[in-house]
Structure formats: C-alpha cells, structure tokens
Amino acid sequence: MKRSFIALGRHQSSMNKTEAVGKYGNHQAIASDGKVLSSKRECRRYEELLLMQKLGLIKNLQTQVKYELIPKQKGERAVTYTADFVYQNAHLHVEDAKGCKTQQYVIRRKLMLWIHQIKVEEV
C-alpha cells in the first residue's frame, strides 16, 4: 500500500510542473529583456550578443530568422531553416545554439551553405 502511494505522489508532483521541456530535454529560459528562449544555452548566448550590441561590437541582432531552403510545391510544404541568431559586424553572422546535432539539422545546415552561401556558426 505504501509503495503505490509513493509512486502516485511522484506522478502527481511531475504533473504539477508548469515548466516547458523540449523534446531533447532542454528547458526554456527567460532573458533579461523578457524574451523567452528555447534553452539555457541559447539564453546565455543571447545575453552575450545583447551586451556586444550595447557595446557597439555588433548590430542588427535578430532572433529566430527563417530562411527558405526548398520552396513550397504542389501538395508539399516548403522546407525552411530557422536560425537562432543573425547579426552583423564586418559581415553577416548566422548562429545556432546547438546541443544536439540531429541529422535533419546537419542537412539543413548544408543546404544553407549550398543555396544561400551562408555558413551557419554553431555556438
């Protein structure tokens, strides 16, 4: 009897959590400016880039910028790549805060280079 109570207690405590968890175990994080980011790693990099922008080292910082890799076709959706960060200094930088490199990500990274001549920087 006590055993089922403990198991039930664990189940209930995990059900009460409101924190969002991604499919690779990453937890959402909130930056100092209130922006919600997909992971702690992404949030740390965003804070670094915000500071760099305030210091004038980079400009035009954008998040979640979508690039089309293969256009929409009849009966098929377009294939896109969404960069975590895009900014400029002497040239354009496209960054992805990656913890887990999936096969799908690697293909899209290669398509970015082939189609747009943009090398995605992994941070």
C-alpha positions, -999 to 999 in steps of 0.1 A, spaced: 0 0 0 28 24 9 46 16 -24 16 27 -46 12 59 -25 49 69 -32 45 61 -69 13 82 -71 30 110 -52 58 112 -77 34 111 -106 14 139 -91 44 161 -84 56 158 -120 22 167 -133 22 199 -114 52 214 -131 45 242 -155 80 245 -169 82 237 -206 106 210 -216 118 205 -252 120 171 -268 157 169 -262 154 177 -225 161 215 -228 143 239 -206 130 272 -217 148 303 -203 139 339 -200 165 366 -209 170 399 -190 148 417 -216 119 392 -211 125 372 -243 117 335 -239 143 313 -255 144 276 -262 172 266 -239 196 279 -213 225 277 -238 205 298 -262 197 323 -235 234 326 -224 244 333 -260 216 358 -264 227 377 -233 263 378 -247 251 391 -280 229 418 -263 259 430 -245 280 430 -277 253 451 -294 252 476 -265 290 480 -267 287 486 -305 306 454 -315 276 441 -335 244 455 -349 210 444 -362 207 414 -338 177 393 -347 163 360 -333 145 331 -350 152 342 -385 136 319 -411 153 310 -444 136 291 -472 156 262 -484 132 245 -508 100 264 -519 65 251 -515 54 227 -542 21 212 -551 10 191 -522 42 198 -502 52 224 -477 83 245 -480 115 233 -463 129 261 -441 158 266 -416 153 289 -386 185 305 -373 187 312 -336 206 345 -341 215 367 -370 236 398 -366 262 419 -384 296 433 -377 320 433 -407 299 407 -423 266 387 -417 267 361 -390 241 333 -387 243 313 -354 227 283 -340 230 273 -303 231 236 -307 233 210 -280 221 180 -301 230 179 -338 203 159 -355 206 145 -390 178 169 -401 198 199 -387 230 188 -405 212 185 -438 196 220 -434 229 235 -424 245 221 -456 215 234 -477 221 269 -461 256 269 -474 247 255 -508 216 276 -515 223 309 -496 261 307 -494 257 312 -456 278 291 -432 259 285 -400 281 291 -369 274 267 -341 278 280 -306 
